[in-house]
């Protein structure tokens, strides 16, 4: 298993009419089977890096546990077919009482959290409203975007992975997680935030992807109040952001972005500490 999330492969590089044989860095993408208290739950296509963060974030965002302390242990086992991620959860959690008849029959393609779900009511989840959250400036969003662009080692090496970052209200990035799947990157970030003791009400998440429904529901479930995406949101994502109280920002670019829900958290002027 590569420790950096990518491996080297030989390629023929064609440039300016000439071909050279050299090694190139490519992102790893392997099946990761999530097993909860001995029962298979899902198979996700993921980058095998920061798997403990992924296990915690995935367990929380998928409702297997209700709080981090209920994840009692994680064991990653490399198999010929991929990686088995065995989660041990407390007996008073949903994950401890999974119905084998309702386990997912399909793999999550590149980290989609609802791929393989067998029933419609399982696919659409409604989150309770998030907290008041902190207010941030448009400049802070620009700052977070600029810092994130310099803190993606896997993508710098391969050009093939997404990133999810946590930034404080000033736009300073404190955590970054990467994965071939945008949902996996966010799950890893959520897990890392809990391990680091970061307050989801005090800052914002920035993702290098579109803001699909699943990205918003995972953010809302984690209590994240501001989610900024580099690409576009979907209509369902906007509806969920409205109902869950999440400030959803899309098409985030230097000096410009669109605000789709709850714009009251964005300040027009640079933020100043009242103390």
C-alpha positions, 0 to 999 in steps of 0.5 A: 500500500502506497503511503502517499496515496499515489504510485509510480508507473512507466509511461510514454510522454509525447511532447512537441513531436518527441516521445520519451519513456519515463515514470509518472505519478498516478493516484491510487484507487482501490476498493475499500470494504467497510465492515461494521461489527462483522457485517459488510456495509459498503464498498467504496472506491477510495485512495488508501490514505488517511483511512482512520480519518475516513473510517470515523468520518464515514461512520458519522456521515452514514449514521453508523454512529452518532458520536466519535466515542462510539467508534471503538476501533478500526483495523485496516487489512490489505487483501488481494482484492483491496482493503477491508476496513473493519469498524468496531462500534458500540452496541447502542449504535445503528452500526451494531445492528445492521440488517444483512438483507439491506447491505449495499450490493453495489460499490460506491463509484469513486466515493459516492456515499449513496451508490448501492443503496437499495431503497429510495428512503435510504438515499435521501437523508434529511439533516436537522438544522446546523448551528448559528455558525461563524460569519466569514468575509468574502475575502476569507473565502478567497484566502482559503481557496488560495491556501488550499491550492498550495496544500494538495500534494497528491493532486500536485503529483497526479492531477487526479484527486479531490481535496476537502479543507477546513479553514478558520473564519479568517480563511486560514486552512488548518486541515486538508484531506485528499482522495479520488472521491470527493465524498471520501475526501470530505469524510476524511476531513470530518474524521480529522476534524473530530480527531483534532477537536475542531469546532464545525461551527467556527469556520468553513469547509472548502472542497475542490469539486461540485457541491452535490446533494451528498456533499451538503448532507455530509457537511450538514450532518457534521454541523458544518455551517459554511460549505464552499465548492469550486464547482457548481451545486445541484438543485437538490443540494441547494434545497438541502442547504436551505432546509439544513441552514447551511451557507452554500457557496459555489463556483468559488474563484479568486475574487468571485463566487455565488452564494446559493443559501443563507447569505447572512453568514457572509460579511461584506467587509473584512472581519474584525475581532470585536474583542 
